[in-house]
Amino acid sequence: MLHFFKKYKKKVLIISLAMSVFFASCVFFVQHVAAADTDSGNNLISVGISAGDGSDMSSVLQMLLVLTVLSVAPSILMMLTSFTRIVIVLHFIRSAIGTQTVPPNQIIAGLSLFLTFFIMAPTFNEVYTSAFVPLSNNEISAEEAYDAGVQPIREFMLKQVSTKDLDTFLRIAGFEEGSVTSEDDIPLQVLIPSFIISELRIAFIIGFLIYLPFIVIDMVVSSTLMSMGMMMLPPTTISTPFKILLFVMADGWNLIIGNLMSTFN
């Protein structure tokens, strides 16, 4: 290190001197501009929002609201639709077969997304016709469009949610027993987490059923290898091709995806 410093000592001194001159010039320039600005009493740049009669501020707030909705749109798509159940089941399929990276995560996410659009198409169409179109034509207000757009999504979640989960979150939220007499009385802050928990439960039940036939193959292969004295050979090396063969011969993708889609009816 010392040898390197002695070799490039002159270059290091020149670079250090140049940087010192540069920073000194910057400081002098900033002080000069600040002093000139103080003497003149004028701002170089003025940034602000003028509310005017209130309409400009209302437009700004609406824009902020739209940007907020767009920022949380991926979470809404994943949590308030069928995406959660589908993507978890697909991951269970991959783990049960034993192919840790096939299909890749991108394929699983893309397939889950398109299956979600397929299932949620009637709900999205109803939201579009009942909320977006009247709002774009200035026929209803933003509050009315929100109420009309939320209603189809509420109906979808209420069809899939478990009564047990609803009762749990109603009790946590402080609702007394019998205070909620109809589905319209259930607030969204209670319905949404109840729906997510119900989706997780159903997905894990389906995953357990998927695992059962592949566990049988693992057990048969393991017992066969032990009886043959081949204990040093990993059972997954032999069982994975048989799992893939069973999945293909049973037309697994058609069977599982078809039955998974029927759970949303």
C-alpha positions as CSV (number, residue, x, y, z in Angstrom):
1,M,0.0,0.0,0.0
2,L,2.9,2.4,0.9
3,H,4.6,1.6,-2.4
4,F,1.4,2.3,-4.3
5,F,1.1,5.7,-2.5
6,K,4.7,6.7,-3.3
7,K,4.3,5.7,-7.0
8,Y,1.1,7.7,-7.5
9,K,1.8,10.5,-5.0
10,K,1.9,13.3,-7.6
11,K,-1.4,12.2,-9.2
12,V,-3.1,11.9,-5.8
13,L,-2.0,15.4,-4.9
14,I,-3.2,16.8,-8.2
15,I,-6.7,15.2,-7.9
16,S,-7.0,16.3,-4.3
17,L,-6.1,19.9,-5.2
18,A,-8.6,19.9,-8.1
19,M,-11.4,18.6,-5.9
20,S,-10.6,21.3,-3.3
21,V,-10.8,24.0,-5.9
22,F,-14.1,22.6,-7.3
23,F,-15.8,22.5,-3.9
24,A,-14.5,25.9,-3.0
25,S,-16.0,27.3,-6.2
26,C,-19.3,25.6,-5.5
27,V,-19.5,27.1,-2.0
28,F,-18.6,30.6,-3.4
29,F,-21.3,30.3,-6.1
30,V,-24.0,29.2,-3.6
31,Q,-23.1,32.0,-1.2
32,H,-23.1,34.5,-4.0
33,V,-26.6,33.4,-5.3
34,A,-28.0,33.4,-1.7
35,A,-26.7,36.9,-1.1
36,A,-28.1,38.2,-4.4
37,D,-31.4,36.6,-3.6
38,T,-31.5,38.2,-0.1
39,D,-30.7,41.6,-1.5
40,S,-33.3,41.5,-4.2
41,G,-36.0,39.9,-2.0
42,N,-37.2,37.7,-4.9
43,N,-37.3,33.9,-4.9
44,L,-35.6,32.2,-7.8
45,I,-38.1,29.3,-7.9
46,S,-41.6,29.3,-6.4
47,V,-43.3,26.0,-6.0
48,G,-46.9,25.8,-4.6
49,I,-50.5,24.9,-5.1
50,S,-53.1,27.6,-5.4
51,A,-56.5,26.5,-4.1
52,G,-58.3,29.4,-5.6
53,D,-62.0,28.9,-5.1
54,G,-61.6,25.4,-4.0
55,S,-62.0,23.6,-7.3
56,D,-58.2,23.4,-8.0
57,M,-57.6,21.8,-4.6
58,S,-60.4,19.4,-5.2
59,S,-58.8,18.3,-8.5
60,V,-55.5,17.9,-6.7
61,L,-57.1,15.7,-4.0
62,Q,-58.8,13.6,-6.7
63,M,-55.5,13.1,-8.4
64,L,-53.9,12.1,-5.1
65,L,-56.7,9.6,-4.5
66,V,-56.3,8.1,-8.0
67,L,-52.5,7.7,-7.5
68,T,-53.1,6.1,-4.1
69,V,-55.5,3.6,-5.6
70,L,-53.1,2.8,-8.4
71,S,-50.3,2.2,-5.9
72,V,-52.3,-0.3,-4.0
73,A,-53.9,-1.9,-7.1
74,P,-51.5,-4.9,-7.0
75,S,-52.5,-5.7,-3.4
76,I,-56.2,-5.3,-4.3
77,L,-55.8,-7.7,-7.2
78,M,-54.0,-10.3,-5.1
79,M,-56.0,-10.1,-1.9
80,L,-59.6,-9.3,-3.0
81,T,-59.8,-11.8,-5.8
82,S,-59.2,-15.5,-6.5
83,F,-55.5,-14.9,-7.0
84,T,-54.5,-16.0,-3.5
85,R,-56.1,-19.4,-3.7
86,I,-54.9,-20.2,-7.2
87,V,-51.2,-19.2,-6.7
88,I,-51.0,-21.2,-3.4
89,V,-52.5,-24.3,-5.0
90,L,-50.1,-24.1,-8.0
91,H,-47.1,-23.9,-5.6
92,F,-48.4,-26.9,-3.7
93,I,-48.6,-28.8,-7.1
94,R,-44.9,-28.0,-7.8
95,S,-43.8,-29.0,-4.3
96,A,-45.8,-32.2,-4.3
97,I,-44.3,-33.3,-7.6
98,G,-40.8,-32.5,-6.4
99,T,-39.7,-30.2,-9.2
100,Q,-38.6,-27.2,-7.1
101,T,-38.1,-24.8,-10.0
102,V,-40.4,-26.2,-12.7
103,P,-42.7,-24.4,-13.5
104,P,-40.8,-21.2,-12.7
105,N,-42.3,-18.6,-10.4
106,Q,-43.0,-16.4,-13.4
107,I,-45.1,-19.1,-15.1
108,I,-47.0,-19.7,-11.9
109,A,-47.7,-16.1,-11.3
110,G,-48.7,-15.5,-14.9
111,L,-51.0,-18.5,-15.0
112,S,-52.6,-17.5,-11.7
113,L,-53.1,-14.0,-13.0
114,F,-54.9,-15.1,-16.2
115,L,-57.0,-17.6,-14.3
116,T,-57.9,-14.8,-11.9
117,F,-59.0,-12.6,-14.8
118,F,-61.1,-15.6,-16.1
119,I,-62.9,-16.1,-12.8
120,M,-63.3,-12.4,-12.0
121,A,-64.4,-11.3,-15.5
122,P,-68.2,-11.1,-14.5
123,T,-67.3,-9.1,-11.4
124,F,-65.0,-6.8,-13.2
125,N,-67.5,-6.2,-16.0
126,E,-70.2,-5.3,-13.4
127,V,-67.8,-2.9,-11.8
128,Y,-67.0,-1.3,-15.2
129,T,-70.7,-0.9,-16.2
130,S,-72.1,0.2,-12.9
131,A,-69.3,2.5,-11.7
132,F,-66.7,3.4,-14.3
133,V,-68.9,4.2,-17.2
134,P,-71.4,6.4,-15.3
135,L,-68.5,8.2,-13.6
136,S,-66.7,8.9,-16.9
137,N,-70.0,10.3,-18.3
138,N,-70.5,12.5,-15.2
139,E,-73.7,10.8,-14.4
140,I,-72.8,10.0,-10.8
141,S,-70.4,11.4,-8.2
142,A,-67.2,9.8,-7.1
143,E,-68.8,8.6,-3.8
144,E,-71.6,7.0,-5.7
145,A,-69.2,5.3,-8.1
146,Y,-67.2,3.9,-5.2
147,D,-70.3,2.4,-3.6
148,A,-71.4,1.0,-6.9
149,G,-68.0,-0.4,-7.7
150,V,-67.4,-2.0,-4.3
151,Q,-70.7,-3.8,-4.3
152,P,-69.8,-6.5,-6.9
153,I,-66.5,-7.2,-5.1
154,R,-68.4,-7.5,-1.8
155,E,-70.8,-10.0,-3.3
156,F,-67.9,-12.1,-4.6
157,M,-66.1,-12.1,-1.2
158,L,-69.3,-12.9,0.6
159,K,-69.8,-16.0,-1.5
160,Q,-66.4,-17.3,-0.7
161,V,-65.9,-16.2,2.9
162,S,-66.5,-18.6,5.8
163,T,-69.1,-17.7,8.5
164,K,-66.6,-18.8,11.1
165,D,-64.0,-16.3,10.0
166,L,-66.6,-13.5,9.8
167,D,-67.7,-14.2,13.4
168,T,-64.1,-14.2,14.5
169,F,-63.2,-10.8,13.0
170,L,-66.6,-9.3,14.0
171,R,-65.8,-10.3,17.6
172,I,-62.3,-8.9,17.3
173,A,-63.7,-5.6,15.9
174,G,-66.0,-5.3,18.9
175,F,-69.3,-6.1,17.3
176,E,-71.8,-7.6,19.8
177,E,-73.4,-10.9,18.9
178,G,-76.6,-10.3,16.9
179,S,-75.7,-6.7,16.0
180,V,-75.0,-7.6,12.4
181,T,-78.4,-8.8,10.9
182,S,-77.6,-8.7,7.2
183,E,-74.6,-8.9,4.8
184,D,-74.8,-5.2,4.1
185,D,-74.0,-4.5,7.7
186,I,-70.6,-6.2,7.5
187,P,-67.9,-3.5,7.1
188,L,-65.1,-3.9,4.6
189,Q,-62.5,-3.8,7.3
190,V,-64.0,-7.0,8.7
191,L,-64.9,-8.7,5.4
192,I,-61.5,-8.3,3.7
193,P,-59.4,-10.1,6.3
194,S,-62.1,-12.7,6.8
195,F,-62.0,-13.4,3.1
196,I,-58.2,-13.7,3.0
197,I,-58.2,-16.2,5.9
198,S,-60.9,-18.2,4.2
199,E,-58.9,-18.3,1.0
200,L,-55.8,-19.5,2.8
201,R,-57.7,-22.3,4.5
202,I,-59.3,-23.6,1.3
203,A,-56.0,-23.4,-0.5
204,F,-54.2,-25.5,2.2
205,I,-57.0,-28.0,2.2
206,I,-56.7,-28.4,-1.6
207,G,-52.9,-28.7,-1.2
208,F,-53.2,-31.5,1.3
209,L,-55.4,-33.4,-1.1
210,I,-52.9,-32.9,-3.8
211,Y,-50.0,-34.2,-1.7
212,L,-51.7,-37.5,-0.8
213,P,-51.1,-39.5,-4.0
214,F,-47.5,-38.3,-4.3
215,I,-46.8,-39.2,-0.7
216,V,-47.9,-42.8,-1.5
217,I,-45.4,-42.9,-4.4
218,D,-42.6,-41.7,-2.0
219,M,-43.4,-44.3,0.5
220,V,-43.5,-47.1,-2.1
221,V,-40.2,-46.0,-3.6
222,S,-38.5,-45.6,-0.2
223,S,-39.6,-49.1,1.0
224,T,-38.5,-50.6,-2.2
225,L,-35.0,-49.1,-2.1
226,M,-34.6,-50.1,1.6
227,S,-35.6,-53.7,0.7
228,M,-33.0,-53.8,-2.0
229,G,-30.3,-52.4,0.3
230,M,-29.9,-49.2,-1.7
231,M,-30.1,-46.9,1.3
232,M,-27.5,-44.5,-0.1
233,L,-29.6,-43.7,-3.1
234,P,-31.9,-40.7,-2.5
235,P,-35.5,-41.8,-2.9
236,T,-36.4,-38.5,-4.7
237,T,-34.1,-39.5,-7.5
238,I,-36.4,-42.4,-8.3
239,S,-39.7,-41.1,-7.2
240,T,-39.7,-37.8,-9.1
241,P,-39.9,-39.4,-12.6
242,F,-42.8,-41.6,-11.3
243,K,-44.6,-38.5,-9.9
244,I,-44.2,-36.7,-13.2
245,L,-45.4,-39.8,-15.1
246,L,-48.5,-40.1,-12.8
247,F,-49.3,-36.4,-13.2
248,V,-49.1,-36.6,-17.0
249,M,-51.0,-39.8,-17.3
250,A,-53.8,-38.5,-15.0
251,D,-53.9,-35.2,-17.0
252,G,-53.1,-33.4,-13.8
253,W,-53.3,-29.9,-15.0
254,N,-56.7,-30.3,-16.5
255,L,-57.9,-32.2,-13.5
256,I,-56.6,-29.8,-10.8
257,I,-57.3,-26.5,-12.6
258,G,-60.8,-27.7,-13.6
259,N,-61.7,-28.7,-10.1
260,L,-60.0,-25.5,-8.7
261,M,-62.2,-23.3,-10.9
262,S,-65.3,-25.2,-9.7
263,T,-64.6,-24.2,-6.1
264,F,-65.4,-20.6,-7.0
265,N,-69.0,-21.4,-8.2
